[in-house]
């Protein structure tokens, strides 16, 4: 199950994915993995999503932005906050 607001066609504001995550994770009840997509800007967001019930977090945009800036280098590809200390 992917919790995401991408492609949302509702009129008005959509709830943040992190706000929608706990009820979805509870409803799924471990029947399938729950993935969070959207609103992830740093490691703290990843930890929060995992604490709120996500089994994994999709990191497409930050990874793509890092590759756009640094090219295909094997290390140092992303923003500083994504690199290990």
PyMOL commands that place a pseudoatom at each C-alpha (Angstrom):
pseudoatom trace, name=CA, resn=UNK, resi=1, chain=A, elem=C, hetatm=0, pos=[0.000, 0.000, 0.000]
pseudoatom trace, name=CA, resn=UNK, resi=2, chain=A, elem=C, hetatm=0, pos=[1.457, 3.369, -0.988]
pseudoatom trace, name=CA, resn=UNK, resi=3, chain=A, elem=C, hetatm=0, pos=[0.321, 6.401, 1.000]
pseudoatom trace, name=CA, resn=UNK, resi=4, chain=A, elem=C, hetatm=0, pos=[0.697, 9.334, -1.381]
pseudoatom trace, name=CA, resn=UNK, resi=5, chain=A, elem=C, hetatm=0, pos=[-1.029, 12.508, -2.485]
pseudoatom trace, name=CA, resn=UNK, resi=6, chain=A, elem=C, hetatm=0, pos=[0.503, 12.476, -5.962]
pseudoatom trace, name=CA, resn=UNK, resi=7, chain=A, elem=C, hetatm=0, pos=[-2.181, 12.537, -8.606]
pseudoatom trace, name=CA, resn=UNK, resi=8, chain=A, elem=C, hetatm=0, pos=[-4.830, 13.701, -6.130]
pseudoatom trace, name=CA, resn=UNK, resi=9, chain=A, elem=C, hetatm=0, pos=[-7.768, 15.137, -8.031]
pseudoatom trace, name=CA, resn=UNK, resi=10, chain=A, elem=C, hetatm=0, pos=[-9.868, 16.318, -5.100]
pseudoatom trace, name=CA, resn=UNK, resi=11, chain=A, elem=C, hetatm=0, pos=[-10.886, 19.952, -4.967]
pseudoatom trace, name=CA, resn=UNK, resi=12, chain=A, elem=C, hetatm=0, pos=[-9.282, 21.774, -2.056]
pseudoatom trace, name=CA, resn=UNK, resi=13, chain=A, elem=C, hetatm=0, pos=[-6.246, 20.847, -0.020]
pseudoatom trace, name=CA, resn=UNK, resi=14, chain=A, elem=C, hetatm=0, pos=[-5.283, 17.209, 0.471]
pseudoatom trace, name=CA, resn=UNK, resi=15, chain=A, elem=C, hetatm=0, pos=[-4.105, 15.953, 3.858]
pseudoatom trace, name=CA, resn=UNK, resi=16, chain=A, elem=C, hetatm=0, pos=[-0.361, 15.614, 4.299]
pseudoatom trace, name=CA, resn=UNK, resi=17, chain=A, elem=C, hetatm=0, pos=[0.848, 12.075, 3.687]
pseudoatom trace, name=CA, resn=UNK, resi=18, chain=A, elem=C, hetatm=0, pos=[2.352, 11.878, 7.177]
pseudoatom trace, name=CA, resn=UNK, resi=19, chain=A, elem=C, hetatm=0, pos=[-1.086, 12.755, 8.645]
pseudoatom trace, name=CA, resn=UNK, resi=20, chain=A, elem=C, hetatm=0, pos=[-2.802, 10.066, 6.565]
pseudoatom trace, name=CA, resn=UNK, resi=21, chain=A, elem=C, hetatm=0, pos=[-0.193, 7.422, 7.400]
pseudoatom trace, name=CA, resn=UNK, resi=22, chain=A, elem=C, hetatm=0, pos=[-1.260, 6.253, 10.903]
pseudoatom trace, name=CA, resn=UNK, resi=23, chain=A, elem=C, hetatm=0, pos=[-4.896, 5.476, 9.997]
pseudoatom trace, name=CA, resn=UNK, resi=24, chain=A, elem=C, hetatm=0, pos=[-3.821, 3.659, 6.826]
pseudoatom trace, name=CA, resn=UNK, resi=25, chain=A, elem=C, hetatm=0, pos=[-1.173, 1.611, 8.658]
pseudoatom trace, name=CA, resn=UNK, resi=26, chain=A, elem=C, hetatm=0, pos=[-3.748, 0.738, 11.316]
pseudoatom trace, name=CA, resn=UNK, resi=27, chain=A, elem=C, hetatm=0, pos=[-6.359, -0.287, 8.752]
pseudoatom trace, name=CA, resn=UNK, resi=28, chain=A, elem=C, hetatm=0, pos=[-3.867, -2.461, 6.856]
pseudoatom trace, name=CA, resn=UNK, resi=29, chain=A, elem=C, hetatm=0, pos=[-2.867, -4.152, 10.102]
pseudoatom trace, name=CA, resn=UNK, resi=30, chain=A, elem=C, hetatm=0, pos=[0.280, -5.732, 8.684]
pseudoatom trace, name=CA, resn=UNK, resi=31, chain=A, elem=C, hetatm=0, pos=[-1.514, -7.458, 5.791]
pseudoatom trace, name=CA, resn=UNK, resi=32, chain=A, elem=C, hetatm=0, pos=[0.871, -5.779, 3.339]
pseudoatom trace, name=CA, resn=UNK, resi=33, chain=A, elem=C, hetatm=0, pos=[3.800, -3.359, 3.464]
pseudoatom trace, name=CA, resn=UNK, resi=34, chain=A, elem=C, hetatm=0, pos=[2.914, 0.331, 3.847]
pseudoatom trace, name=CA, resn=UNK, resi=35, chain=A, elem=C, hetatm=0, pos=[5.093, 2.779, 1.893]
pseudoatom trace, name=CA, resn=UNK, resi=36, chain=A, elem=C, hetatm=0, pos=[5.093, 6.561, 2.312]
pseudoatom trace, name=CA, resn=UNK, resi=37, chain=A, elem=C, hetatm=0, pos=[5.548, 8.733, -0.773]
pseudoatom trace, name=CA, resn=UNK, resi=38, chain=A, elem=C, hetatm=0, pos=[5.733, 12.509, -0.582]
pseudoatom trace, name=CA, resn=UNK, resi=39, chain=A, elem=C, hetatm=0, pos=[6.817, 15.193, 1.834]
pseudoatom trace, name=CA, resn=UNK, resi=40, chain=A, elem=C, hetatm=0, pos=[10.158, 13.592, 2.685]
pseudoatom trace, name=CA, resn=UNK, resi=41, chain=A, elem=C, hetatm=0, pos=[12.912, 16.196, 2.847]
pseudoatom trace, name=CA, resn=UNK, resi=42, chain=A, elem=C, hetatm=0, pos=[15.418, 14.711, 5.268]
pseudoatom trace, name=CA, resn=UNK, resi=43, chain=A, elem=C, hetatm=0, pos=[16.342, 11.868, 7.556]
pseudoatom trace, name=CA, resn=UNK, resi=44, chain=A, elem=C, hetatm=0, pos=[14.034, 13.140, 10.297]
pseudoatom trace, name=CA, resn=UNK, resi=45, chain=A, elem=C, hetatm=0, pos=[11.068, 12.767, 7.961]
pseudoatom trace, name=CA, resn=UNK, resi=46, chain=A, elem=C, hetatm=0, pos=[12.100, 9.175, 7.244]
pseudoatom trace, name=CA, resn=UNK, resi=47, chain=A, elem=C, hetatm=0, pos=[12.340, 8.369, 10.948]
pseudoatom trace, name=CA, resn=UNK, resi=48, chain=A, elem=C, hetatm=0, pos=[8.969, 9.999, 11.627]
pseudoatom trace, name=CA, resn=UNK, resi=49, chain=A, elem=C, hetatm=0, pos=[7.312, 7.986, 8.846]
pseudoatom trace, name=CA, resn=UNK, resi=50, chain=A, elem=C, hetatm=0, pos=[8.782, 4.736, 10.154]
pseudoatom trace, name=CA, resn=UNK, resi=51, chain=A, elem=C, hetatm=0, pos=[7.645, 5.604, 13.690]
pseudoatom trace, name=CA, resn=UNK, resi=52, chain=A, elem=C, hetatm=0, pos=[4.121, 6.337, 12.430]
pseudoatom trace, name=CA, resn=UNK, resi=53, chain=A, elem=C, hetatm=0, pos=[3.722, 2.957, 10.747]
pseudoatom trace, name=CA, resn=UNK, resi=54, chain=A, elem=C, hetatm=0, pos=[5.471, 3.025, 7.367]
pseudoatom trace, name=CA, resn=UNK, resi=55, chain=A, elem=C, hetatm=0, pos=[7.494, -0.052, 6.450]
pseudoatom trace, name=CA, resn=UNK, resi=56, chain=A, elem=C, hetatm=0, pos=[9.532, 1.963, 3.943]
pseudoatom trace, name=CA, resn=UNK, resi=57, chain=A, elem=C, hetatm=0, pos=[9.793, 5.481, 2.536]
pseudoatom trace, name=CA, resn=UNK, resi=58, chain=A, elem=C, hetatm=0, pos=[10.073, 6.326, -1.165]
pseudoatom trace, name=CA, resn=UNK, resi=59, chain=A, elem=C, hetatm=0, pos=[12.868, 8.835, -1.807]
pseudoatom trace, name=CA, resn=UNK, resi=60, chain=A, elem=C, hetatm=0, pos=[12.625, 9.515, -5.529]
pseudoatom trace, name=CA, resn=UNK, resi=61, chain=A, elem=C, hetatm=0, pos=[12.865, 13.327, -5.731]
pseudoatom trace, name=CA, resn=UNK, resi=62, chain=A, elem=C, hetatm=0, pos=[15.782, 13.817, -3.293]
pseudoatom trace, name=CA, resn=UNK, resi=63, chain=A, elem=C, hetatm=0, pos=[17.792, 11.110, -5.066]
pseudoatom trace, name=CA, resn=UNK, resi=64, chain=A, elem=C, hetatm=0, pos=[17.004, 12.528, -8.500]
pseudoatom trace, name=CA, resn=UNK, resi=65, chain=A, elem=C, hetatm=0, pos=[17.898, 16.057, -7.387]
pseudoatom trace, name=CA, resn=UNK, resi=66, chain=A, elem=C, hetatm=0, pos=[21.236, 14.790, -6.069]
pseudoatom trace, name=CA, resn=UNK, resi=67, chain=A, elem=C, hetatm=0, pos=[21.962, 12.996, -9.321]
pseudoatom trace, name=CA, resn=UNK, resi=68, chain=A, elem=C, hetatm=0, pos=[21.041, 16.100, -11.316]
pseudoatom trace, name=CA, resn=UNK, resi=69, chain=A, elem=C, hetatm=0, pos=[23.543, 18.155, -9.332]
pseudoatom trace, name=CA, resn=UNK, resi=70, chain=A, elem=C, hetatm=0, pos=[26.392, 15.650, -8.957]
pseudoatom trace, name=CA, resn=UNK, resi=71, chain=A, elem=C, hetatm=0, pos=[25.944, 13.355, -11.927]
pseudoatom trace, name=CA, resn=UNK, resi=72, chain=A, elem=C, hetatm=0, pos=[26.707, 9.646, -11.606]
pseudoatom trace, name=CA, resn=UNK, resi=73, chain=A, elem=C, hetatm=0, pos=[29.407, 9.870, -8.964]
pseudoatom trace, name=CA, resn=UNK, resi=74, chain=A, elem=C, hetatm=0, pos=[29.431, 6.841, -6.671]
pseudoatom trace, name=CA, resn=UNK, resi=75, chain=A, elem=C, hetatm=0, pos=[29.626, 8.919, -3.478]
pseudoatom trace, name=CA, resn=UNK, resi=76, chain=A, elem=C, hetatm=0, pos=[28.575, 12.350, -2.345]
pseudoatom trace, name=CA, resn=UNK, resi=77, chain=A, elem=C, hetatm=0, pos=[25.571, 12.284, -4.644]
pseudoatom trace, name=CA, resn=UNK, resi=78, chain=A, elem=C, hetatm=0, pos=[22.948, 13.867, -2.453]
pseudoatom trace, name=CA, resn=UNK, resi=79, chain=A, elem=C, hetatm=0, pos=[22.379, 16.823, -0.211]
pseudoatom trace, name=CA, resn=UNK, resi=80, chain=A, elem=C, hetatm=0, pos=[24.594, 16.888, 2.880]
pseudoatom trace, name=CA, resn=UNK, resi=81, chain=A, elem=C, hetatm=0, pos=[21.749, 15.904, 5.197]
pseudoatom trace, name=CA, resn=UNK, resi=82, chain=A, elem=C, hetatm=0, pos=[21.378, 12.560, 3.387]
pseudoatom trace, name=CA, resn=UNK, resi=83, chain=A, elem=C, hetatm=0, pos=[25.026, 11.583, 3.779]
pseudoatom trace, name=CA, resn=UNK, resi=84, chain=A, elem=C, hetatm=0, pos=[26.277, 9.589, 6.751]
pseudoatom trace, name=CA, resn=UNK, resi=85, chain=A, elem=C, hetatm=0, pos=[28.186, 11.626, 9.322]
for i in range(1, 85): cmd.bond("trace and resi %d" % i, "trace and resi %d" % (i + 1))
show_as sticks, trace
zoom trace
